[in-house]
Amino acid sequence: METKEACEGFPMPLKNTSWFCCWKPRHLSSSSSSCSWTGLAFLSSTLILALLFTCSLAAAAMAGIVLVGDAPRDMPWGPAECFVRPSFQEDAVHVHSNIHYGSAPSAFGGGKTDLLLDLYMPPAIAHHHAARPAAVLMHGGTFTAGSKETDSLPRWARLLAARGYVVASINYRLATAADLHNPDAVANMAQEDARAAVRYLRKNANALRVDSNRIMVGGDSAGGVIALYYGYVRNASEGQSGNPGISSEIHAVMAISGTLKSQAYCALLGADLEPKYCEVNSPPGPDYTFAIEKGVPLLQIHGTQDKVLPYVNARALASRAHTIGTRNLLVSVPDGGHVPMEQAFDPASEYLDSWLRFLSGALNLAELECPTKSGAVMT
């Protein structure tokens, strides 16, 4: 791992300026390897996601949706080590399951779907008075499968809650194969549900001790696409999924193996990790990477050997964020594949502290009370 001097006052790789903080491995493998499919079912599901995302972006362009950042408030940058190290054992985290946060009909007709979330909270003893940062997490699954209990979301949620966050892992409305004739509606209804979950946290901020000025949305794969859509599509609709009349403003985006470019399911990675023989390409599909404008801080984690949603596009998004002055961190996992959560969440790795420290800075957690009281810190 190659690191340079301190970035924004804490150890982090630096490229040119403190606005751009990007992990780069010493040696990125440029060797090509063939794409292997584990079966027809996997191929079908991945192609569904590829077609869905491509068509969704195309439909968004036709509808005049502009990809830009939410108007940022330039929150002070304040990383806090007490939100980087765990304050509690993960098995001490309180989990409240199947909380109803809204309901909405499918964009394609039919009855309403009850929307549920699982809430992960730090032990109450540590937070009698302190407001806490919050996160809303969204699972992957090609927009057609998955749930709040899949994709290592419980592990992600416990990891954050053990560091003082209130975390909501959510179910959102899923599409069926028959719904894919209108893929833009599929993508939009998922982010509408995420907005309802953010509004739920803000509505109940006093009871949950959530700091409404420090909320992150994140997800992996399809969930990462949703998080990027939420954070950088200004005209994405609020929807009617629940908790109306409350702001859905967020303050950071975290995408694990997400993308804003319609390039997916590639057979090979060539020199400089450039993808080859992809099932979905841009052109002809759209690429909104360089259309985004300055927005909330962006945190990406991406495996360099990801053939599903290629790493080079995360790198390009980080470069664009640097150019427009959006604080960002790209955690590059050498030889990592699609959704490298094992590496990203490994307490023995250098990745975990890096992205947690960036997130604490993005949410300016230095101004919050640390998440422990005397005697509550883990040993």
N, C-alpha and C positions, 0 to 999 in steps of 0.2 A: 504494500500500500504506500503510495507516495503522498506525503504531506508537506505543506509549506508553512509559512509563518501564521501567527494567530489571525483569525478572521472574526471581526466584530467582538474582540475581547476574549475569545475563548478558542482553544485549539481546534482547528478545522482547516482542511485544504483550501487554498486560495488560488483563484485564477484572475490575474490582472487587477481586480479591485475587490473590496470587501462585499460588494453587492452580489458577487457570484461565488458561491462556495460549492465545490463539486468534487466528490471522491473520484479519483482516477487510479486504477491499479497500475502497478509498474509495468506489467506486460499483459495486454489484452490479447487473448488468443485470436489469431486470424485464420486458423485452420478451418477448412470446410468439413462439414459432416452432413450426411444425408438425413432427411426428415423421415422418421419412422412413425407409423401410425399403429396404435394398439388395437384398432378394430374399427369396423364400420360405424359403430355407434359414436365413438369419439370423433371420427371424421365428420359425421353428420352434425354433431353439436358444435364443433368448432367452425364449420362452414356457416352454420346458422348465425353465430356471433359475428363472423366476418361480414356476411351479407347485411346483417342488421345494422352494424356500425357504419358501413359504407353508405347504405341507403339512408340511414338516419342523418348523416352529415349532408348528403345531397339534398334531402328533403328540407333540412334546416336552411340550406342556402337558398332553395327555391322559395321558402317562406319568409326570407329576409331576416332570419335570425343572425345577429352579429356576435361573433365570439370576442368578448372583451372582458377585462377584469372588473369585478365589482369595485366601485370607487373606494379606494383604500383611505383610511384615516391616518395613515402614517404613524401607527402606534409605536411608541418607543421600543427599541430593541433591548430586551432584558433577560438574558438566559439566567437560569437558577439551578445550581447543582443539586439542591434539595428536591427538585422535580426530575432529576436524571437518575439518581440512585433510588432503589426501592426503599420505601419507608415501612412497608408491611410485608408479611408473608402473603403470597398470592392466595393461599388457601384460607386466609383471614378476610378476603374480600367478600362483601355482602352482595349476593345476587338475587334480584327480584325478577322473576320470569313472567313472560306473557302479559306485560302491561299494555293495555289498549291505548294507543296514541292517536287513533283516527280511523276513518273508514272512507272508502271511495269505490265507485263502480269502475269496472274496466273501461278503458278508453274505447273498447270495441263492443260495449253493451253488456247487458246482464246485470245481475244483482251486485250489491256492494260487497267489497272485501274488507273484513276487519283487519286492521293493521296493528301488529303487535311488536313490542320490543322487549329485550332483556336489559335490565339496568344493573350495572356493576358499580358498586360504591365502596370507597375506602371505609375501614372500620370507623364507627361513629365516634369512638373515644378520641380520635385524632382531630376531629373537625366540629367541635361544639359551636364555634363561631366563624371559622374561616370560610370564605367563599372559595370555590374550587373551579379549576378549568374543566371543560367538558369536551367530549368527542362523540360524534355519531359515526358509526362504522357500517359499511355496506358490503355484503358478500358478492362473490363472483358466481358464475354459472351460466354464462351466455344469455343472460336476461330471461332465460326460460326455466331455470332450476336453481337450487340452493336455498339456504335459509340463514337465519341469524345464528344458528348453531354450527354452520359448516365453514369451510375454508379457514380453519384456525382462528375464526373470529373470537371465540371464547378465550383463547390464549392471548390474543392481542388485547382484548378488553381487560383481562386480569392483569396483564403486564402494566397497562396504563393506570388502572385503579390502584395497584400496589404502590404507585408513585403519586397518588393524590388526585387523580382525575375521576370525574363522574363520566361513565361511558354507557352509551346506548347502542346496542347491536340490534339492528332493525330488520324486520321483514318488509319488503316492498312488493308492489303488485308485479307479478310475473306475466310474461307473454306466453301464448301457445303458438304452435307452428301455424295455425290458421290465422293468427293475428299479424303475421309478419308482412302482410300486404301493405301495412302502414307502419313501417319501422320507426319513423320519427315520433309517432304517438307512443310507441313502446318506451323509447329512451326518455321522452319527456315525462311520462307518468311515473317512472321510477324516481326521477329527481324531484318531482312534486311531493312524493311520499317522504323523501329525505328532508325536504323543507318543513313538512308537517312535524317531523320528529324534532327538528331544531326548535320549532315554535313550541312544541310540548315542553322541552327543557326550559325554554325561556319563560313560559307560562307558569311553570312550577319551580322557578329559580329559588324562591325563598325557602320552600320546603326542602328542596334538594341541596340547598347551599351552593348553587351553580352561579358562577360569575358570568353574566350574560355578555360581557365584553371579551370573553376568552373561550370561543367555541370553534373547534376544528371539525371538518368532515373528511372522512377517509374511506378507502375501499381498495379491494384488490381485483384485478382483471376487469370484469364488467363493472364491479363496484368502484374500481379506480376510474373508469370512464365516466361513471355517474358523478363522482366527486369532482373531476375536471369540468364536466358539463355544468354542474352546480356553481363552481367557483368562477368560471370564465365565460359563460353564456349569459349576457346581461338580460336578454329578452326571454329567457326560459321562464315559463309560467309558474306562478305561485301555486296554482291548483286549488282544489277544495278537499284535500285529504284530511283536514282537521286543524283545530286551533286557529281559527281565522282571526284577523285583526291584530296579529302579533308579528313582529319583525322576524324574518328568516335570515338576517345578516349573519355571516360567518367571518372568521378572522384568520383562518389558515386552511390549506388543502393538503391532504396526504394521499398520494396515489402509488400503490404497489402494482407494478406492471400495468399501468394505464397508458392511454395514448390520446392524441388529438389528430392523428393521421390515419387515414384508411389504408393501412398496409398490414397484412396479417397472413399467418400460416404459410411460412416460407420454408422451402426445402433445404436451402443452404445459407451459410453465412460466409462471405468471402473476405477479401482484404478489407481492413478497417471495420470489420463486422458488418459490412454492407449486405443486406439480405438479397437473395436471389430466388427466382422461381416461386414467387408468392402467389397464393390463391387470390388475394386482393391487393390491388396496387393503386398508387396515386402518382401520376395520372393513370387511368381516367378518373378514379375516385378523388374527392377533395382532400386537401391538407390545410387545416386551420392553425397549424403550429405557429405560423408567422403572422397570423391575424390577431392574436391576443394582444391586449394592451395592459398597462400597469394595473396590477391587482393585488389581492391578498398574498402573503407568502406561500410559496410552493415547495413542498417536500415530495421527492420522488425516490422510490427504491426500485431498482431494475437489474435483472440478471443480464450479463453481457451475451450469453448464449441463448437468449429468448428468441425462439423462432415463431412463437404465436403472435406476439406484439413486439417487434424488434427493438432492441436496445437503442439503436442509433436515433430513433425518433424521440425517445426520452432525452437523449443527449441534445438533440436539436431544440427541444422545448426548453431545456435548461439554458441553452445559448440565447434563445429568444428572450427568456425572462431576464437574463443578464443585460441584454441590449436595451430593454425598455425600463430597467430599474426596479424590477420585482425581485425581492429577496428570494433566494431559492437554494436548495441543496439537492443534488442528485447523488444518491448513494449507489455506486456501481458495484455489483457483486460479481467478481471475476468467475467465469465458467458457470455462473448461476443460470438456471432455466427460467421458465415462466413462474411467477409468484414465488420468489425465493424467501419464504417466511422463515424457514429453519435458520438460514444464515442471518437474516435481519434481526431475529429475536433472540439469538444466541448470546447469553450474558458473557460468554468468554470471548466473543468477537469484538472487533473495534467498531463495527457498524452500529450496534445498539446505542452506545453512549453518544455517538455522533448525531444520529437522527433525533434522539430524545433531547439532546442539548439544543439542536436547531429549533425543535418544536417549542421548547421552553422559551427561547428567545423570541420566536414568532408571536407567541401569546403574551410576551412581556411578563413572565411569571416572577421576575425579580421583585415586582411590586406586591406580590401576594405573600401571605403568611405561609411559611413552610408547612408541609402536610403532617407534621408530627408534633406531639407534645413531649415533654420530658419523660423519658422511659419508654416511649413508643417506637423508637428507632430500631430497625432490625440490626442484629449483630451478626 
